[in-house]
Amino acid sequence: MIYGYIRVSTDKQTTENQHFEIKEFASKNDIDIDKWIMETISSTKELEKRKLGKLLKKLKSGDVLIASELSRLGRNLLQVMSILHHCMSSGVRVWTIKDNYRLGADIQSKVLAFAFGLSAEIERNLISQRTKEALLRLKSEGRILGRPKGHKNTKLKLTGKEEKIIAMRLDHFSKSKIAKILGVNRLTLARYMDKYVEDPLRGK
């Protein structure tokens, strides 16, 4: 199966350009797109909640995933590398048009798959380590992370998500993006961070 994948972040953007690019590429290379996957969703959404995440679980060895560019697949380098590693480890070929990547079953792609997987693992470990170090530093400074016991707070959505907030800030997510991911207003997040979570990027 050959899949054409198209993603835009908002309904104000159009899918037409990406659709045209993939169709032109398919026509020039005598390829038939068996199925189109189109979604209007921010790449900051968890992969499992995106159509792409569901598609990745269905892809089989020999399938081809075509996108206009790698940035359509993930929100950052870590996520893109993880997706590419998953695809190439499963024997799925990934082709992008603007980047001119042809990642498949050849030895070069297998080497890249290993490199992508290793890089993604290293990056995950680095983010985890930075998060732990930041938490330890904040605790050593006497900062209270999260809602104190016995203290009533109506903002229960953010309670217990302090580590996730710090991890995303260390990954250079903006507060607006974090608020959107966590399903709260930016001001709600800002107030919660001021009271319970010190911004690890403050002053940087």
KEZALUM-905266 format. One record per residue (C-alpha): residue number from 1; residue in three letters; chain; x, y, z. Coordinates in steps of 0.2 Angstrom, whole numbers, plus 5000, padded with zeros to 4 digits. Layout:
BEGIN
+-----+-----+-------+------+------+------+
!   n ! res ! chain !   px !   py !   pz !
+-----+-----+-------+------+------+------+
! NUM ! ALA !     A !    X !    Y !    Z !
...
+-----+-----+-------+------+------+------+
***
This chain:
BEGIN
+-----+-----+-------+------+------+------+
!   n ! res ! chain !   px !   py !   pz !
+-----+-----+-------+------+------+------+
!   1 ! MET !     A ! 5000 ! 5000 ! 5000 !
!   2 ! ILE !     A ! 5006 ! 5018 ! 4996 !
!   3 ! TYR !     A ! 4999 ! 5031 ! 5008 !
!   4 ! GLY !     A ! 4999 ! 5050 ! 5005 !
!   5 ! TYR !     A ! 5000 ! 5059 ! 5021 !
!   6 ! ILE !     A ! 4995 ! 5077 ! 5023 !
!   7 ! ARG !     A ! 4994 ! 5088 ! 5039 !
!   8 ! VAL !     A ! 4990 ! 5106 ! 5042 !
!   9 ! SER !     A ! 4990 ! 5114 ! 5060 !
!  10 ! THR !     A ! 4974 ! 5124 ! 5058 !
!  11 ! ASP !     A ! 4958 ! 5125 ! 5048 !
!  12 ! LYS !     A ! 4964 ! 5141 ! 5041 !
!  13 ! GLN !     A ! 4978 ! 5132 ! 5032 !
!  14 ! THR !     A ! 4975 ! 5123 ! 5016 !
!  15 ! THR !     A ! 4979 ! 5105 ! 5011 !
!  16 ! GLU !     A ! 4979 ! 5109 ! 4993 !
!  17 ! ASN !     A ! 4998 ! 5113 ! 4991 !
!  18 ! GLN !     A ! 5003 ! 5097 ! 5000 !
!  19 ! HIS !     A ! 4991 ! 5087 ! 4990 !
!  20 ! PHE !     A ! 4997 ! 5094 ! 4974 !
!  21 ! GLU !     A ! 5015 ! 5091 ! 4978 !
!  22 ! ILE !     A ! 5012 ! 5073 ! 4982 !
!  23 ! LYS !     A ! 5001 ! 5070 ! 4967 !
!  24 ! GLU !     A ! 5014 ! 5078 ! 4955 !
!  25 ! PHE !     A ! 5028 ! 5067 ! 4963 !
!  26 ! ALA !     A ! 5017 ! 5051 ! 4961 !
!  27 ! SER !     A ! 5013 ! 5056 ! 4943 !
!  28 ! LYS !     A ! 5031 ! 5059 ! 4938 !
!  29 ! ASN !     A ! 5036 ! 5042 ! 4946 !
!  30 ! ASP !     A ! 5022 ! 5032 ! 4939 !
!  31 ! ILE !     A ! 5015 ! 5029 ! 4957 !
!  32 ! ASP !     A ! 4997 ! 5026 ! 4962 !
!  33 ! ILE !     A ! 4992 ! 5033 ! 4979 !
!  34 ! ASP !     A ! 4981 ! 5019 ! 4987 !
!  35 ! LYS !     A ! 4975 ! 5030 ! 5002 !
!  36 ! TRP !     A ! 4976 ! 5048 ! 5007 !
!  37 ! ILE !     A ! 4977 ! 5052 ! 5026 !
!  38 ! MET !     A ! 4973 ! 5070 ! 5029 !
!  39 ! GLU !     A ! 4972 ! 5079 ! 5046 !
!  40 ! THR !     A ! 4970 ! 5096 ! 5053 !
!  41 ! ILE !     A ! 4979 ! 5095 ! 5070 !
!  42 ! SER !     A ! 4994 ! 5102 ! 5078 !
!  43 ! SER !     A ! 5009 ! 5092 ! 5078 !
!  44 ! THR !     A ! 5010 ! 5095 ! 5097 !
!  45 ! LYS !     A ! 4996 ! 5083 ! 5100 !
!  46 ! GLU !     A ! 5001 ! 5066 ! 5106 !
!  47 ! LEU !     A ! 5005 ! 5055 ! 5092 !
!  48 ! GLU !     A ! 4992 ! 5042 ! 5098 !
!  49 ! LYS !     A ! 4978 ! 5055 ! 5096 !
!  50 ! ARG !     A ! 4983 ! 5059 ! 5078 !
!  51 ! LYS !     A ! 4978 ! 5049 ! 5062 !
!  52 ! LEU !     A ! 4996 ! 5047 ! 5059 !
!  53 ! GLY !     A ! 4998 ! 5037 ! 5075 !
!  54 ! LYS !     A ! 4984 ! 5026 ! 5071 !
!  55 ! LEU !     A ! 4991 ! 5023 ! 5053 !
!  56 ! LEU !     A ! 5008 ! 5019 ! 5060 !
!  57 ! LYS !     A ! 5001 ! 5004 ! 5069 !
!  58 ! LYS !     A ! 4993 ! 4998 ! 5053 !
!  59 ! LEU !     A ! 5008 ! 5000 ! 5041 !
!  60 ! LYS !     A ! 5016 ! 4984 ! 5035 !
!  61 ! SER !     A ! 5033 ! 4979 ! 5028 !
!  62 ! GLY !     A ! 5033 ! 4985 ! 5010 !
!  63 ! ASP !     A ! 5021 ! 4999 ! 5013 !
!  64 ! VAL !     A ! 5026 ! 5017 ! 5007 !
!  65 ! LEU !     A ! 5022 ! 5033 ! 5017 !
!  66 ! ILE !     A ! 5024 ! 5049 ! 5006 !
!  67 ! ALA !     A ! 5023 ! 5066 ! 5014 !
!  68 ! SER !     A ! 5028 ! 5083 ! 5007 !
!  69 ! GLU !     A ! 5042 ! 5086 ! 5020 !
!  70 ! LEU !     A ! 5048 ! 5078 ! 5036 !
!  71 ! SER !     A ! 5041 ! 5092 ! 5047 !
!  72 ! ARG !     A ! 5023 ! 5086 ! 5043 !
!  73 ! LEU !     A ! 5027 ! 5070 ! 5053 !
!  74 ! GLY !     A ! 5032 ! 5077 ! 5070 !
!  75 ! ARG !     A ! 5033 ! 5092 ! 5081 !
!  76 ! ASN !     A ! 5052 ! 5091 ! 5084 !
!  77 ! LEU !     A ! 5067 ! 5081 ! 5079 !
!  78 ! LEU !     A ! 5065 ! 5068 ! 5093 !
!  79 ! GLN !     A ! 5047 ! 5064 ! 5087 !
!  80 ! VAL !     A ! 5052 ! 5063 ! 5069 !
!  81 ! MET !     A ! 5067 ! 5052 ! 5072 !
!  82 ! SER !     A ! 5056 ! 5040 ! 5083 !
!  83 ! ILE !     A ! 5043 ! 5039 ! 5068 !
!  84 ! LEU !     A ! 5057 ! 5036 ! 5055 !
!  85 ! HIS !     A ! 5065 ! 5023 ! 5066 !
!  86 ! HIS !     A ! 5048 ! 5014 ! 5069 !
!  87 ! CYS !     A ! 5044 ! 5014 ! 5050 !
!  88 ! MET !     A ! 5061 ! 5008 ! 5044 !
!  89 ! SER !     A ! 5062 ! 4995 ! 5058 !
!  90 ! SER !     A ! 5045 ! 4988 ! 5052 !
!  91 ! GLY !     A ! 5051 ! 4988 ! 5033 !
!  92 ! VAL !     A ! 5040 ! 5003 ! 5029 !
!  93 ! ARG !     A ! 5048 ! 5016 ! 5017 !
!  94 ! VAL !     A ! 5046 ! 5034 ! 5020 !
!  95 ! TRP !     A ! 5048 ! 5047 ! 5005 !
!  96 ! THR !     A ! 5047 ! 5065 ! 5007 !
!  97 ! ILE !     A ! 5047 ! 5077 ! 4992 !
!  98 ! LYS !     A ! 5054 ! 5094 ! 4998 !
!  99 ! ASP !     A ! 5068 ! 5086 ! 5008 !
! 100 ! ASN !     A ! 5071 ! 5072 ! 4995 !
! 101 ! TYR !     A ! 5072 ! 5058 ! 5007 !
! 102 ! ARG !     A ! 5070 ! 5040 ! 5001 !
! 103 ! LEU !     A ! 5071 ! 5030 ! 5017 !
! 104 ! GLY !     A ! 5068 ! 5011 ! 5013 !
! 105 ! ALA !     A ! 5075 ! 4994 ! 5015 !
! 106 ! ASP !     A ! 5093 ! 4997 ! 5008 !
! 107 ! ILE !     A ! 5108 ! 4996 ! 5019 !
! 108 ! GLN !     A ! 5110 ! 5015 ! 5020 !
! 109 ! SER !     A ! 5092 ! 5016 ! 5027 !
! 110 ! LYS !     A ! 5095 ! 5002 ! 5040 !
! 111 ! VAL !     A ! 5110 ! 5012 ! 5046 !
! 112 ! LEU !     A ! 5100 ! 5028 ! 5047 !
! 113 ! ALA !     A ! 5086 ! 5018 ! 5056 !
! 114 ! PHE !     A ! 5099 ! 5013 ! 5069 !
! 115 ! ALA !     A ! 5106 ! 5031 ! 5070 !
! 116 ! PHE !     A ! 5088 ! 5038 ! 5072 !
! 117 ! GLY !     A ! 5083 ! 5026 ! 5085 !
! 118 ! LEU !     A ! 5099 ! 5029 ! 5095 !
! 119 ! SER !     A ! 5098 ! 5048 ! 5093 !
! 120 ! ALA !     A ! 5080 ! 5047 ! 5099 !
! 121 ! GLU !     A ! 5084 ! 5036 ! 5114 !
! 122 ! ILE !     A ! 5099 ! 5048 ! 5119 !
! 123 ! GLU !     A ! 5088 ! 5063 ! 5117 !
! 124 ! ARG !     A ! 5074 ! 5055 ! 5128 !
! 125 ! ASN !     A ! 5087 ! 5051 ! 5141 !
! 126 ! LEU !     A ! 5094 ! 5069 ! 5141 !
! 127 ! ILE !     A ! 5077 ! 5076 ! 5143 !
! 128 ! SER !     A ! 5073 ! 5064 ! 5157 !
! 129 ! GLN !     A ! 5090 ! 5068 ! 5166 !
! 130 ! ARG !     A ! 5087 ! 5087 ! 5164 !
! 131 ! THR !     A ! 5070 ! 5085 ! 5171 !
! 132 ! LYS !     A ! 5076 ! 5075 ! 5186 !
! 133 ! GLU !     A ! 5090 ! 5088 ! 5189 !
! 134 ! ALA !     A ! 5078 ! 5102 ! 5188 !
! 135 ! LEU !     A ! 5066 ! 5094 ! 5200 !
! 136 ! LEU !     A ! 5080 ! 5090 ! 5213 !
! 137 ! ARG !     A ! 5087 ! 5108 ! 5212 !
! 138 ! LEU !     A ! 5069 ! 5115 ! 5215 !
! 139 ! LYS !     A ! 5066 ! 5103 ! 5229 !
! 140 ! SER !     A ! 5083 ! 5107 ! 5237 !
! 141 ! GLU !     A ! 5078 ! 5126 ! 5236 !
! 142 ! GLY !     A ! 5063 ! 5122 ! 5246 !
! 143 ! ARG !     A ! 5051 ! 5124 ! 5232 !
! 144 ! ILE !     A ! 5034 ! 5115 ! 5233 !
! 145 ! LEU !     A ! 5030 ! 5106 ! 5217 !
! 146 ! GLY !     A ! 5011 ! 5104 ! 5215 !
! 147 ! ARG !     A ! 4997 ! 5107 ! 5226 !
! 148 ! PRO !     A ! 5001 ! 5106 ! 5245 !
! 149 ! LYS !     A ! 4992 ! 5092 ! 5255 !
! 150 ! GLY !     A ! 4976 ! 5098 ! 5262 !
! 151 ! HIS !     A ! 4976 ! 5114 ! 5251 !
! 152 ! LYS !     A ! 4960 ! 5115 ! 5240 !
! 153 ! ASN !     A ! 4963 ! 5121 ! 5222 !
! 154 ! THR !     A ! 4951 ! 5122 ! 5208 !
! 155 ! LYS !     A ! 4964 ! 5120 ! 5195 !
! 156 ! LEU !     A ! 4965 ! 5101 ! 5197 !
! 157 ! LYS !     A ! 4969 ! 5099 ! 5178 !
! 158 ! LEU !     A ! 4987 ! 5104 ! 5182 !
! 159 ! THR !     A ! 4989 ! 5095 ! 5198 !
! 160 ! GLY !     A ! 5002 ! 5081 ! 5197 !
! 161 ! LYS !     A ! 5008 ! 5087 ! 5180 !
! 162 ! GLU !     A ! 5023 ! 5097 ! 5186 !
! 163 ! GLU !     A ! 5036 ! 5085 ! 5179 !
! 164 ! LYS !     A ! 5028 ! 5085 ! 5162 !
! 165 ! ILE !     A ! 5027 ! 5104 ! 5162 !
! 166 ! ILE !     A ! 5046 ! 5105 ! 5167 !
! 167 ! ALA !     A ! 5050 ! 5092 ! 5154 !
! 168 ! MET !     A ! 5041 ! 5102 ! 5140 !
! 169 ! ARG !     A ! 5049 ! 5118 ! 5145 !
! 170 ! LEU !     A ! 5067 ! 5110 ! 5145 !
! 171 ! ASP !     A ! 5062 ! 5104 ! 5127 !
! 172 ! HIS !     A ! 5059 ! 5123 ! 5123 !
! 173 ! PHE !     A ! 5040 ! 5122 ! 5122 !
! 174 ! SER !     A ! 5032 ! 5139 ! 5123 !
! 175 ! LYS !     A ! 5020 ! 5141 ! 5138 !
! 176 ! SER !     A ! 5006 ! 5143 ! 5125 !
! 177 ! LYS !     A ! 5010 ! 5126 ! 5117 !
! 178 ! ILE !     A ! 5010 ! 5118 ! 5134 !
! 179 ! ALA !     A ! 4994 ! 5126 ! 5139 !
! 180 ! LYS !     A ! 4986 ! 5119 ! 5123 !
! 181 ! ILE !     A ! 4993 ! 5102 ! 5126 !
! 182 ! LEU !     A ! 4987 ! 5101 ! 5144 !
! 183 ! GLY !     A ! 4970 ! 5108 ! 5139 !
! 184 ! VAL !     A ! 4970 ! 5124 ! 5149 !
! 185 ! ASN !     A ! 4971 ! 5143 ! 5147 !
! 186 ! ARG !     A ! 4989 ! 5150 ! 5145 !
! 187 ! LEU !     A ! 4985 ! 5162 ! 5160 !
! 188 ! THR !     A ! 4980 ! 5147 ! 5170 !
! 189 ! LEU !     A ! 4996 ! 5138 ! 5167 !
! 190 ! ALA !     A ! 5006 ! 5154 ! 5170 !
! 191 ! ARG !     A ! 4998 ! 5157 ! 5187 !
! 192 ! TYR !     A ! 5000 ! 5138 ! 5192 !
! 193 ! MET !     A ! 5019 ! 5139 ! 5187 !
! 194 ! ASP !     A ! 5021 ! 5155 ! 5197 !
! 195 ! LYS !     A ! 5014 ! 5147 ! 5212 !
! 196 ! TYR !     A ! 5020 ! 5129 ! 5211 !
! 197 ! VAL !     A ! 5032 ! 5126 ! 5197 !
! 198 ! GLU !     A ! 5048 ! 5136 ! 5194 !
! 199 ! ASP !     A ! 5052 ! 5139 ! 5175 !
! 200 ! PRO !     A ! 5068 ! 5130 ! 5172 !
! 201 ! LEU !     A ! 5071 ! 5142 ! 5157 !
! 202 ! ARG !     A ! 5069 ! 5158 ! 5167 !
! 203 ! GLY !     A ! 5083 ! 5170 ! 5164 !
! 204 ! LYS !     A ! 5089 ! 5160 ! 5149 !
+-----+-----+-------+------+------+------+
***
